């Protein structure tokens, strides 16, 4: 009886806790360096939460190990709604199929809150590379197997390129970098010849002529770069990769707190200035429910685990 009474008391306290929440600063943990899509989205959402709730929201970058460091940190944090993960699809749905052991389980250890935005990747190359299209790039790579290099700022970018290698029958070498900005810098410096990258850190270089965009990985062209063909249009059949950034709380966070977070973030994503800002970055705002996000996470884990197994790719 005592246990039941304690449980009932805790359940009754949840609405009151949610009404008082947040009563202190929040921390948004990002698993990548500043400058990439996840960092930008985290800072946009953090600023809106701070404005709406009057509590400081601190964005903390914890890059390293394909976002495993940041993801584990949040998974082991107190489930009180004050430490949240700006969770990339790489850490939550690619890593499970690539690592034999992870220090977190993306389904068991987290409460899904909402998807902030989704976005395709861009296949980009150095303007000095004699390849004006995906077809040219494939021909160049086939003429010099193993001679061209590509940079990858995280696991999804590497796996996306490995899929291209498999489908196009080419051999280009992987060189790892920490984050999108560093992967792009490697192309600009001619350390590597190409990279798959998210649009936000690349668009300025593309429009400035310092980086060449060969294709976008979504089925439809990106509004931010409508002149760039899709990978399917470029001749790579059924090539469809769209990544996302979402907010997650540690497992056990009160449902009322999760719902309050979801409602406020979704409301922020409906604001015209936020939508314009995201459109300029090539990101589609989402703001779905925790249940909808949870279903996407489970489906994507199954999809990318199968892809990694088929390609025989394992992370060290």
Number of C-alpha atoms within 10 A of each C-alpha: 6 7 8 9 10 11 12 11 11 13 12 11 12 16 15 11 16 20 12 11 18 20 13 12 14 19 18 24 24 28 27 27 19 19 15 20 27 25 22 17 21 24 20 17 23 20 16 18 20 15 12 12 14 13 15 16 22 17 22 20 18 18 19 15 16 22 24 19 18 23 30 20 18 26 24 15 15 15 18 19 23 20 22 27 28 29 29 27 22 23 23 24 25 23 25 20 21 21 13 10 10 13 13 20 14 26 16 11 19 25 25 27 30 26 27 26 21 19 24 25 24 27 25 24 29 24 19 13 14 11 18 13 19 23 15 14 20 18 14 17 21 17 12 12 13 13 13 17 18 23 29 26 24 23 21 25 27 21 22 22 22 20 18 17 17 13 13 18 12 20 20 20 17 17 16 16 16 17 26 28 19 19 25 28 17 21 23 19 10 16 16 21 22 30 29 30 29 26 26 23 18 23 20 13 16 18 12 10 12 16 22 25 29 24 24 32 25 21 17 15 18 24 14 16 18 11 12 20 23 25 25 17 17 16 13 16 11 13 19 17 17 15 19 20 26 24 27 33 29 27 20 15 18 21 16 16 23 23 17 17 22 23 17 16 24 21 12 22 22 13 10 10 11 16 16 13 12 23 15 16 21 23 27 19 23 18 24 18 17 20 13 14 20 20 12 15 18 14 12 17 21 15 14 20 19 13 18 20 12 11 14 9 16 13 12 7
